[in-house]
Amino acid sequence: MYRIPMQPVLACLMAASWAAALGAAPVVGMATARGNFTIDNARVAGNATLFEGNTVETAGASSQLHLNNGVRMHLAAGSKGVVYRDRLVLERGYGQLENLERYEVEAGLLRIRSGGPAAARVAFVGDNQVQVAALTGAVQVRNADGLLLANLAAGRAADFQTEAAGAAAPSMVTGCLEVVDGRYFVVDETTNVRFEVQGQALGQEAGNRVQITGSAASAGESANVVRTTALRQLSKNCTPPGAGGATAGTSSGMTTTAKATIAGVVIAGAGAATAIAVVSGDDNDTPVSPSR
């Protein structure tokens, strides 16, 4: 298990006392790198204390960030993010985080979090496109309004392409339509998100695999509502998750061959999640895996 050297820890504690005495921003942790990086545009080598709201930018080498709340993260070479005690605002590049249940990552319009022990990778992979991977534990991805976009089980990854924003943006989900206590539900095949389906003439499609177009809204921590404007049958006699299959919200529940659109965000399964190399330049190019 990785152990933080005591000297930087003591330096961090001393900096915290100094900052408190001067009324400065609170200390949130420390950053280390084998090469150079910048904090608020000031060049740093080796290690430095992190204060609330510091902007960390890596150059040719990655940087490791150790926060006081136990969160550990790696920013890859060529990455940039703003560090707070409760969240990282990733602006460029990619990072890998452990102990995500204590933290949140903002990447564009996405909000990545977990309700339990988890490690995740978040990466900008194109214009308005972010890839999120759950390395260990389950990870939820939401938009800026809190609408659930995807449930990622451990070992799964997905790409998120923002095409529009806001509650009025279109949604399109696919899955097996089931009826429970007179209400209709579908677990989207791509995102593993459970939707309550509202609309007309749903009964005749119960038990069939359907594609639903409409507007989505949040229905709590783990589900959404979709109000249909169009419904198309894809096949008959499907088996919903939980009926001889996996339970919604806990399965991998994702396919790399289909896409979903939720509130203007196009989501596609990206296959298995693996630890990635987050070091280069002055470091050895080796993958970083979650600690055990």
DAGI-V468404 format. One record per residue. N is the residue number from 1. PHI is phi in whole degrees, -180 to 180 (* if undefined). BURIAL is 1 if it has 24 or more other ideal C-beta (glycine too) atoms within 12 Angstrom, else 0. D_FIRST is the distance of its C-alpha to the first C-alpha in whole Angstrom. Layout:
((N;PHI;BURIAL;D_FIRST) (N;PHI;BURIAL;D_FIRST))
//
This chain:
((1;*;0;0) (2;-68;0;4) (3;-117;0;6) (4;-81;1;10) (5;-57;0;13) (6;-69;0;15) (7;-61;0;18) (8;-63;0;18) (9;-65;0;17) (10;-62;0;20) (11;-63;0;22) (12;-65;1;21) (13;-65;0;22) (14;-65;0;25) (15;-64;1;26) (16;-65;1;26) (17;-64;0;29) (18;-64;0;31) (19;-65;0;31) (20;-65;0;32) (21;-63;0;34) (22;-92;0;36) (23;72;0;35) (24;-81;0;33) (25;-60;0;31) (26;-67;1;28) (27;-75;1;24) (28;-113;1;22) (29;162;1;19) (30;-144;1;18) (31;-123;1;18) (32;-134;1;17) (33;-159;1;18) (34;-82;0;19) (35;-118;1;23) (36;-90;1;25) (37;-149;1;25) (38;-124;1;28) (39;-125;1;27) (40;50;0;31) (41;70;0;32) (42;-99;0;31) (43;-71;0;30) (44;-131;1;26) (45;-128;0;25) (46;89;0;21) (47;-145;1;20) (48;-158;1;22) (49;-77;1;22) (50;-103;1;23) (51;-108;1;26) (52;-54;0;27) (53;89;0;29) (54;-65;1;27) (55;-98;1;28) (56;-106;1;25) (57;-131;1;26) (58;-95;1;25) (59;-110;1;27) (60;-87;0;26) (61;-135;1;22) (62;-77;1;20) (63;-131;1;18) (64;-104;1;15) (65;-116;1;16) (66;-117;1;14) (67;-95;1;17) (68;-65;1;17) (69;-85;1;17) (70;97;0;14) (71;-73;1;14) (72;-122;1;13) (73;-141;1;15) (74;-123;1;16) (75;-101;1;19) (76;-70;1;21) (77;-57;1;24) (78;77;1;27) (79;-110;1;26) (80;-148;1;27) (81;-158;1;26) (82;-104;1;27) (83;-105;1;24) (84;-124;1;25) (85;-66;1;23) (86;-117;0;24) (87;-163;1;24) (88;-114;1;24) (89;-98;1;27) (90;-82;1;26) (91;-106;1;30) (92;-160;1;29) (93;82;1;26) (94;-154;1;23) (95;-144;1;20) (96;-129;1;17) (97;-127;1;16) (98;-115;1;13) (99;59;1;14) (100;-68;1;18) (101;-64;1;19) (102;-100;1;19) (103;-151;1;21) (104;-139;1;23) (105;-116;1;24) (106;-105;1;28) (107;-137;1;29) (108;64;1;33) (109;-90;1;34) (110;-94;1;31) (111;-128;1;29) (112;-112;1;26) (113;-152;1;24) (114;-146;1;22) (115;-89;0;24) (116;-151;0;20) (117;-55;1;17) (118;-161;1;16) (119;-128;1;15) (120;-141;1;18) (121;-118;1;20) (122;-128;1;23) (123;-144;1;25) (124;-80;1;29) (125;-120;1;31) (126;173;0;34) (127;-63;0;37) (128;57;0;36) (129;-123;1;34) (130;-129;1;30) (131;-108;1;28) (132;-121;1;25) (133;-130;1;23) (134;-93;1;21) (135;-81;1;17) (136;-139;1;16) (137;74;1;19) (138;-93;1;22) (139;-127;1;23) (140;-106;1;27) (141;-121;1;29) (142;-126;1;32) (143;-91;1;34) (144;-65;1;35) (145;-90;0;38) (146;90;0;35) (147;-74;1;36) (148;-71;1;34) (149;-102;1;34) (150;-163;1;31) (151;-106;1;29) (152;-103;1;26) (153;-77;1;24) (154;-55;1;21) (155;91;1;22) (156;-115;1;25) (157;-137;1;26) (158;-147;1;29) (159;-102;1;31) (160;-124;1;33) (161;-115;1;36) (162;-84;1;38) (163;-108;0;42) (164;-154;0;43) (165;-139;0;42) (166;106;0;43) (167;-65;0;44) (168;-82;0;47) (169;-65;1;46) (170;-72;1;46) (171;-133;1;44) (172;-145;1;44) (173;-130;1;42) (174;-134;1;43) (175;174;1;42) (176;-87;1;44) (177;-82;1;46) (178;-121;1;46) (179;-117;0;48) (180;-133;0;47) (181;53;0;50) (182;80;0;52) (183;-114;0;49) (184;-110;1;48) (185;-138;1;44) (186;-145;1;42) (187;-101;1;39) (188;-63;1;38) (189;-69;1;37) (190;-88;1;35) (191;-101;1;33) (192;62;1;33) (193;-101;1;35) (194;-89;1;37) (195;-118;1;41) (196;-87;1;44) (197;-97;1;47) (198;-121;1;50) (199;161;1;53) (200;-98;0;56) (201;55;0;57) (202;-83;1;54) (203;-57;0;55) (204;-72;0;56) (205;-107;1;53) (206;-60;1;51) (207;88;0;49) (208;-108;1;49) (209;-84;1;47) (210;-132;1;48) (211;-115;1;47) (212;-115;1;47) (213;-116;0;48) (214;176;1;48) (215;-115;1;47) (216;-109;1;43) (217;-145;1;42) (218;-73;1;40) (219;-126;0;40) (220;119;0;37) (221;-69;0;33) (222;-127;0;33) (223;-152;1;37) (224;-129;1;39) (225;-115;1;43) (226;-123;1;45) (227;-99;1;49) (228;-75;1;50) (229;-113;0;53) (230;-156;0;53) (231;-140;1;52) (232;-127;0;52) (233;-77;0;52) (234;-102;0;50) (235;-163;0;50) (236;-100;0;51) (237;56;0;50) (238;-93;1;46) (239;-115;0;44) (240;-72;1;42) (241;-58;1;38) (242;95;0;38) (243;-113;0;41) (244;89;0;40) (245;-122;0;37) (246;-85;0;34) (247;-84;0;34) (248;-58;1;34) (249;89;1;31) (250;-123;0;29) (251;-86;1;29) (252;-65;1;29) (253;51;1;32) (254;-133;1;32) (255;-127;0;34) (256;-89;0;34) (257;-103;0;38) (258;-121;1;39) (259;-131;1;39) (260;-127;1;39) (261;-127;1;40) (262;-128;1;40) (263;52;1;41) (264;85;1;42) (265;-106;1;38) (266;-87;1;38) (267;-121;1;35) (268;-132;1;35) (269;-64;1;32) (270;-114;1;30) (271;83;0;28) (272;-75;0;25) (273;-92;1;22) (274;-132;0;20) (275;-64;1;17) (276;-118;1;19) (277;-73;0;19) (278;-117;1;18) (279;-124;1;19) (280;-164;1;22) (281;70;0;25) (282;-79;0;23) (283;-102;1;20) (284;-85;0;19) (285;-79;0;20) (286;-125;0;17) (287;-66;0;16) (288;-107;1;13) (289;-111;0;11) (290;-59;1;10) (291;-71;0;6) (292;-98;0;7))
//
